Amino acid sequence: MKILCTGSNGFLGKNIIPILSSRKHIIKTLSTRNADYTFDIRKQLPAFSEKFDIVFHAAGKAHSIPRSKEDEKEFFDVNFEGTKNVCLALENNLPEVFIFVSTVAVYGRDSGENINENESLLGNTPYAKSKILAEQFLQNWSIKNNVKLFILRPSLIAGPNPPGNLGDMINAIDKRRYFNIAGGKARKSVIWVDDFADLIENSILKKGGIYNVCDSIHPSFRMISNKISLKMHRKIINIPYFIAKLMALVGEGLGNKAPINLLKLNKIVKSLTFDNTKLIKEFGFKPSDTIKKL
């Protein structure tokens, strides 16, 4: 199949493109640099000169905390307006399948267990709101243009040199600045990055829909940090909750330089897991056991 991967220089693209290429698919790339189609999707419509079977739209802005109105606007410029521009550019040669990489952040939950796709979309951060708008646009656009749409809402994505919270954990462990709080019992949903290649391939045979993307096993912070620390030959310290709470209160006054604040503490001590039953049932998806691969 001929597959267009947007955001090809990002974490997802760098990991799944080699897999798809090794399976003899024709891969075309779109990014702001070093790609078959070099465009800034915030500002212009890509000039596609060919037809694709599948578009895997992973280009987006994430993994940062906005510090100004301009920073907030960039989430909407990239995740919403950029998605619209990609879709408009495809209308001369419509693909059979469009896959959009959204996020579980659209649910707006900081705790909960086995959250499924029927949950209300209450995300209120610029990141979450921009992804919600993109999802809504795509659902209308795909119906209008008879394109099969898959909205994937991944949890924490793991793999080599991951960005985001997992990357922060690895760096903190390496610098001996990481500690588990109250035993690190809180659990999080994860997904191994390579699994996206299987989802892309199988999408051509499926009917479309919205799916949580995560493993069936939801490891605890302790399980994840212990696996990483063993590889790095580092020791993980455990601290009681009340000490962490005091540190977080102090961190509130230090801003982004603080190793922990109340928001980070809340995420660390509360479980947040998602239900992948729909993905397994409708895709026949067999997720990797991420904790074994870390």
C-alpha positions in Angstrom: 0.0 0.0 0.0 1.0 3.6 -0.4 1.0 5.3 3.0 1.5 9.0 3.8 3.0 9.6 7.2 2.7 13.1 8.5 5.0 14.2 11.4 7.5 11.8 10.0 10.4 13.2 12.0 8.5 12.7 15.3 8.7 9.9 17.7 5.9 7.8 16.0 7.2 8.4 12.5 10.8 7.5 13.3 9.7 4.2 14.8 7.0 3.0 12.5 8.2 4.1 9.1 11.1 1.6 9.1 8.7 -1.2 10.1 6.2 -0.4 7.4 9.0 0.0 4.8 10.4 -3.4 5.7 6.9 -4.9 5.0 7.2 -3.6 1.4 4.8 -0.7 1.7 5.5 2.5 -0.2 6.0 5.3 2.4 5.7 9.0 1.7 6.5 11.5 4.4 5.4 15.0 5.3 7.2 17.2 7.8 8.7 20.7 8.1 12.1 19.2 7.0 13.7 16.1 5.5 10.6 14.7 4.0 9.0 13.9 0.6 6.6 16.8 1.2 8.1 19.6 3.2 5.4 22.0 4.4 4.4 23.9 7.5 0.8 22.6 7.7 -0.1 25.5 10.0 0.3 28.0 7.2 -0.2 26.3 3.9 -1.8 23.4 2.1 0.6 20.6 1.1 0.7 20.1 -2.7 0.1 16.4 -3.0 0.9 15.0 -6.5 -0.3 11.4 -5.9 -3.0 9.4 -4.3 -2.5 7.5 -1.1 -4.3 4.4 0.2 -3.8 5.4 3.9 -2.9 8.7 5.5 -1.4 8.4 9.0 -1.7 11.8 10.5 0.7 12.0 13.5 1.9 15.6 13.0 0.9 17.6 16.0 2.0 19.6 19.0 2.3 17.9 22.4 4.6 17.4 25.4 4.8 21.1 26.4 3.1 23.4 28.9 2.0 26.7 27.3 3.4 29.8 29.0 1.6 32.4 27.0 -1.4 33.0 24.8 0.9 32.6 21.8 1.9 29.1 23.1 -1.7 28.2 23.6 -2.6 29.3 20.1 0.1 27.1 18.6 -1.7 24.0 19.8 -4.7 25.0 17.8 -2.7 26.1 14.8 -0.9 22.8 14.5 -3.4 20.3 15.8 -6.6 21.8 14.5 -5.8 24.2 11.6 -3.0 21.9 10.4 -5.3 18.9 10.3 -7.8 20.9 8.3 -5.1 22.0 5.8 -3.9 18.4 5.3 -7.5 17.2 4.7 -8.3 20.1 2.2 -5.1 19.2 0.3 -6.2 15.6 0.0 -9.5 16.4 -1.6 -8.2 16.2 -5.2 -7.0 12.7 -4.5 -8.9 11.3 -1.6 -7.4 8.4 0.4 -9.3 5.3 1.3 -8.3 5.6 4.9 -7.4 8.5 7.2 -5.9 7.7 10.6 -5.8 10.5 13.2 -3.5 10.3 16.2 -5.5 11.9 19.0 -4.9 11.4 22.7 -6.6 10.1 25.9 -6.2 13.7 27.2 -9.5 14.5 25.4 -11.3 12.8 28.3 -10.0 15.4 30.7 -9.5 12.8 33.4 -6.7 12.8 36.0 -7.8 9.5 37.6 -10.1 6.6 36.8 -9.9 3.0 35.7 -10.8 1.3 32.4 -12.2 4.5 30.8 -13.8 3.6 27.5 -14.6 5.5 24.3 -18.1 6.5 25.5 -16.7 8.8 28.1 -17.5 12.5 27.7 -14.8 14.7 26.3 -14.0 17.0 29.1 -10.4 17.9 28.3 -9.8 21.6 28.9 -6.1 22.1 28.2 -5.1 23.7 24.9 -3.7 20.3 23.9 -6.9 18.4 24.6 -9.2 21.1 23.2 -7.3 21.3 20.0 -7.5 17.6 19.5 -11.2 17.5 20.3 -11.8 20.2 17.6 -9.7 18.2 15.1 -11.7 15.0 15.9 -15.0 16.8 15.3 -13.8 18.3 12.0 -12.5 15.0 10.8 -15.8 13.2 11.6 -17.7 15.7 9.4 -15.0 15.8 6.7 -14.8 12.0 6.4 -18.6 11.6 6.0 -18.7 14.3 3.4 -15.9 12.8 1.4 -16.6 9.2 2.0 -13.2 8.5 3.6 -12.9 5.8 6.2 -11.8 7.5 9.4 -10.0 6.0 12.4 -9.4 8.2 15.5 -6.8 6.7 17.7 -6.5 7.8 21.3 -3.2 6.5 22.6 -2.2 6.4 26.2 1.4 6.9 27.3 3.5 5.7 24.3 6.7 3.8 25.1 9.6 3.0 22.9 13.3 4.0 22.3 14.0 7.5 23.5 10.4 8.4 24.2 9.3 12.0 24.6 6.9 13.3 27.3 6.4 12.0 30.8 8.1 8.7 30.2 11.1 10.5 28.7 11.1 12.8 31.8 11.1 9.7 34.1 14.0 8.1 32.3 16.1 11.3 32.5 15.2 11.7 36.2 16.2 8.1 37.0 19.5 8.6 35.0 20.3 11.7 37.0 19.3 10.0 40.3 16.5 12.6 40.8 13.5 10.2 40.6 11.6 8.8 43.5 8.5 6.7 44.0 5.8 8.2 46.2 3.9 6.0 48.6 5.2 2.8 47.0 4.5 3.9 43.4 1.3 1.9 43.4 -0.7 4.1 40.9 -1.2 2.5 37.5 -1.0 4.0 34.0 -2.0 2.6 30.6 0.9 2.3 28.1 1.4 1.2 24.5 4.5 0.1 22.7 5.2 2.4 19.7 5.8 -0.5 17.2 2.2 -1.6 17.6 1.0 1.3 15.6 2.4 -0.3 12.5 0.0 -3.2 12.8 -2.9 -0.9 13.3 -2.1 1.0 10.2 -1.8 -2.1 8.1 -5.1 -3.6 9.5 -7.1 -0.4 9.1 -7.6 -1.0 5.3 -9.8 -4.0 6.2 -11.8 -2.4 9.0 -14.8 -0.1 8.9 -13.4 2.9 10.9 -14.2 4.2 14.4 -12.8 5.7 17.6 -10.4 3.6 19.7 -8.4 3.8 22.9 -4.9 2.5 22.1 -3.2 0.8 25.0 -1.9 -2.5 26.3 -4.1 -4.9 28.3 -1.7 -4.7 31.2 -1.6 -1.4 33.1 1.7 -1.2 35.0 2.3 0.7 38.2 4.9 3.5 38.5 6.9 1.1 40.6 6.9 -1.5 37.9 7.9 1.0 35.2 10.6 2.8 37.2 12.1 -0.5 38.6 12.5 -1.9 35.0 14.2 1.3 33.8 16.4 1.6 36.9 17.7 -2.0 36.6 18.8 -1.3 33.0 20.5 2.0 34.1 21.9 0.6 37.3 20.3 3.2 39.4 18.5 2.9 42.7 15.0 4.2 43.2 14.1 5.9 46.5 10.6 5.7 47.9 9.3 8.6 50.0 6.1 8.9 52.0 3.1 10.8 50.6 3.2 13.6 53.3 6.8 14.5 52.4 6.0 14.6 48.7 3.0 16.8 49.5 5.3 19.3 51.3 7.7 19.2 48.4 4.9 19.9 45.9 3.6 22.8 47.9 7.1 24.3 47.8 7.3 23.6 44.1 4.1 25.6 43.5 6.2 28.7 44.2 9.1 27.7 41.9 7.2 27.4 38.7 8.4 25.1 35.9 11.8 24.7 37.5 10.3 22.6 40.3 10.9 18.8 40.2 7.4 18.4 41.5 4.2 20.5 42.1 0.7 19.7 43.1 -0.3 18.9 39.5 2.5 16.4 39.0 1.9 14.9 42.4 -1.8 14.3 41.6 -0.8 12.5 38.4 1.8 10.3 40.2 -0.4 9.1 43.1 -3.6 8.5 41.1 -4.3 5.6 38.7 -5.4 6.4 35.2 -6.2 3.5 33.0 -8.1 3.0 29.7 -10.2 0.2 28.2 -8.9 -1.4 25.0 -11.7 -3.9 24.6 -13.1 -2.2 21.5 -9.7 -2.2 19.8 -9.1 -5.9 20.6 -12.6 -7.0 19.5 -12.9 -5.0 16.3 -9.2 -5.1 15.1 -8.2 -8.4 16.5 -5.5 -6.3 18.1 -2.8 -8.1 20.1 -0.9 -5.5 22.0 2.7 -5.9 23.1 3.5 -6.3 26.8 5.2 -3.0 27.1 6.7 -3.6 30.5 8.7 -6.5 29.1 10.1 -4.4 26.3 11.2 -1.4 28.5 
